[in-house]
């Protein structure tokens, strides 16, 4: 939405509120029953009616979006639990991928390894998998409540692609090589010049999922990642080089003068120093230049907002750093909420399986 559209919508909203408020106040002022009720109180009630009319107008104009947001917050645990339910199937699909690549089994309709990534993005319709069982849900619920589950909490990045076979194999090779990292450090497989810039990002996005590692531990499927890739896809042919565009003549040199920005606080401070009193400078610095907060403290705003939405008391353990205490309390609360929502989501899944209703995509 561009700025003009935004202002137009705000103007329409204010106009609608003013119209509703005017009509409401006129109707209440002309209603004998309302006027009779007001005689029970001191004063004529005009101030109350005017304020009420404005508030009612605000409720009618903005109430639907607020109510929708409230309903969305209430459904969020079930929505996220449903998304996580399908992580069970992602692991089953990845296990099949390892076995298929090693030539241990054939799968109907599967010709290349790339098809596993395709089904991973459409996991609810994948025909290669057995249905989710109660024992699968129990194992995932145990994982969710364990310390191995670290992808819960405000601001945590989840796994974007569950079928990254090559990257997960690279993680395994690093582990076998005796890395001093506890694992999942895919970024260290990058060229040295890219490690600092992109290594941490790769580590976050393409680590071997903790859920997979937990499943391997309790189901004994870890050796599947060690199987050879006998059916690895052939390398794609190199694309022809793009023709280089003709070189453009150099443009005019940049102007030597600085750009004068309306919101440049440093320039405003300079202006005050040169042309205003020290009192104005003190006011300006007190209002505009607040102490900078480190990233860990900034992250607490999201944690605090999550805790504020809790419907029950959330225990917070004592510790050396209040920020870490709050973060751990929020993570533990979210894990409990998801674990409690998982059985209801699984019941809905079983009902759809029994009646042949298509499963909605997770997320």
HULIN-V602986 format. One line per field, one symbol per residue. phi: phi as a letter, one per 40 degrees, with the letter a starting at -180 (. if undefined). burial: I if it has 16 or more other C-alpha atoms within 10 Angstrom, else O. A space follows every 10 residues. Layout:
BEGIN
phi = ???
burial = ???
END
This chain:
BEGIN
phi = .ccccccccc cccccccccc cccccccccc cdcccccccc bcgcgccccc cccccccccc cbddcccccc cccccddccc ccccdccccc cccccccccc ccgcabbcgc bbcccccccc cbccbcccbc ccbdcccccc cccdcccccb bbhcgccccc acbcdccccc dccccccgdc cchgccdccc ddcbcccbdc cccccbccdd cccccdccbg cdcccccccc bdcccccccc cccccccccd cccccccccc ccbccccccc ccdcbbcccc cccccccbbc dcbccccdcc cccccccccc cbdbcbccac bccccccccc cccccccccc cccccccccc cccccgcccc ccg
burial = OOOOOOOOOO OOIOOIIIOI IOOIIOOIIO OOOOOOOIOO OOOOOOOOII OOIIOIIIOO IOOOOOOOOO OOOOOOIIII IIIIIIIIII IIIIIIIIII IIOOOOOOOO OOIOOIIOII IOIIOIOIOO OIOOOOIOOI IOIIIOOOII IIIIOOOOOO OIIIIOIIII IIIIIOOOOO OOOIIIIIIO OOOOIOOOIO OIIIIIIIII IIIIIIOOOO OIOIIOIOIO OOOOOOOOOO OOOOOOOOOO OOOOOOOOOO OOOOOOOOOO OIOOOOOOOO IOOOOOOOOO OOOOOOOOOI OOIOOIIOOO OOOOOOOOOO OOIIOIIIII IIIIIOOIIO IIIOIIOOII OOOOOOOOOO OIO
END
